[in-house]
């Protein structure tokens, strides 16, 4: 009896289809999209190019569909969750200070790379190649644009900064009301769980979305455009890589005293999804999940990650505008002095909330250019190449949004180091905390 049962177990196990890890699914989508995009571009296959574009567009639209309500309820819940954390004010303050400090480091790296490589020289581009963007940013727009004129428009126009403002007001007011606000907080928590559950279904489609987004990018731009912007493209990727694989690991090793390799092993699903989706907010549920699995208490992670997803933008708001400003100044023949570089650093550290976690960084770039007095037509030079750059920028953003909560939690002795050491890159894509292997074993 026991012998036959022992023999039956391997047979049943062998019939089970192996589960493909999430990172492998993304990688397959990346490789498949690159091949299909190259085929559509090189052979001029219109239907294939159109199909790839539609697949990528639909995936991004599904992500954006949940952005407005997700941000609102995530911020409300995250602020009210701070009441369950001791020294909440100190945690929030230290989180913000670390956000600003790492942004300053990132912008200095961006400026150094731009000054060393001169990305705007020898491109063959002129002022005639540029055009003003439809949407621009200025300090006046940034400051006055925080407060909405009504409560509907920010949601219909997807103005994340105004949504964050309204959510912060509601969250702080709920804290002041105490128990009288409990029905609202219960409703907000339930709605947030529903939105995250629905968004997890969209995240399941990430490998297919990867195939469409990468394929469409290669089909649309080919390799010729990348060659024309070669130095600029390399600068952005190198700058982001230095921050993500240099600065962050150094901080993890010296400040938090944890293994950078274990961090990347645990955080990799969020970084991958950010790379292909180009949306910090769309990646937020995965970012929060991996941050919690890396040992950050849920009460603190539920504040720090949503806060970071809308304000912590080392890729889009620090490295990219620094290199872009130098690029545009060189194309237009404008000299930048030390005071200009200080202004770039100031804008990057203070104005990063203008990017608001959405795909692209045009508002932040125009804010930087208008502060420096550089021609906004320069933005038009960069729009064509922007999707390719935005992938690496967003991956850097999301990596930083996981790193800072770990640093703060470690300094405050809140980090579960055993959980950090045990974290891996696999988790259920249905949003539950129960590992799939437990269900499979049952």
Buried (B, 14 or more C-beta within 10 A) or exposed (E): EEEEEEEEEEEEEEEEEEEEEBBEBBBBBBEBBBBBBBBBBEEEBEEBBEBBBEBBBBBBEBBBBBBBBBBBBBBBBBBBBBEEBEEBEEBBEBBBEBBBBBBBBBBBBBBBBBBEBBBBEEBEBEBEBBEEBEEBBBBEBBEEBBEBEEEEEBBEEBBBBBBBBBBBBBBEEBBEEEEEBEEBBEEBBEBBEEBBEBBBEBBBBBBBBBBBBBBBBBBBBBEEBBEBBEBBBBBBBBBBBBBBBEBBBEBBBEBBEBBBEBBBBBBBBBBBBBBBBBBBBBBBBBBBBBBBBBBBBEBBBBBBBBBBBBBBBBBBBBBBBBBBBBBBBBBBEBEBEEEBBEBBBBBBBBBBBBBBBBBBBBBBBBBBBBBBEBBBBBBBBBBBBBBBBBBBBBBBBBBBBBBBBBBBBBBBEBBBBEBBEEBBBBBBBEBEEEEBEEEEEE
